[in-house]
């Protein structure tokens, strides 16, 4: 049976609910946090900067990724430089392209060469990984977020791709490969066995960690009881 204690990969919590983030912060196996504008919108965040500063102040000792949301590179750069001042543990998320598909390489190189710690996000292809690696400064830590879960949604097995991505990042030893958008808890173990350094996991999937190593016979009985209790609670009846 799998065990959380055997994992080498770092688990980052992915979300934008402050109370949930604080509960997860109390767990030592949560090594960092990520969020994005979509998660913030779903959580009802109205003031981006206020929220960013709040979580960075509350969680000062683990990396937290906060994303720029401009679409032109000049504005992206200005936002990135401001976000970078909000805390020593902030990773500035830069999308691999803008909405027109233009590669963010020059911006990535400029910020990384100045020591700004980036999380290059929305990466899907090996060509993008290669180009991001070339743009990153070897002396500056960084994260490269490959959306393995969404790759799997297309019918492509992401594990071979992630293994190859690790090789493409070998010239950037301070750049960590991140498995983004997992679809099920098992993806944590998939990411771990292929050598990925980080996986970012939504709060709902993290809630399932208590089932890791759980007896399958016990799980079967628990499921049968759930069906029985729900039928009883609904007063279902069949005339016999």
Beta strands, then each sheet from edge to edge (+ up, - down):
strand 1: 10-14
strand 2: 30-34
strand 3: 63-67
strand 4: 90-95
strand 5: 118-123
strand 6: 142-146
strand 7: 175-179
strand 8: 198-202
sheet 1: 1+ 2+ 3+ 4+ 5+ 6+ 7+ 8+ 1+
end
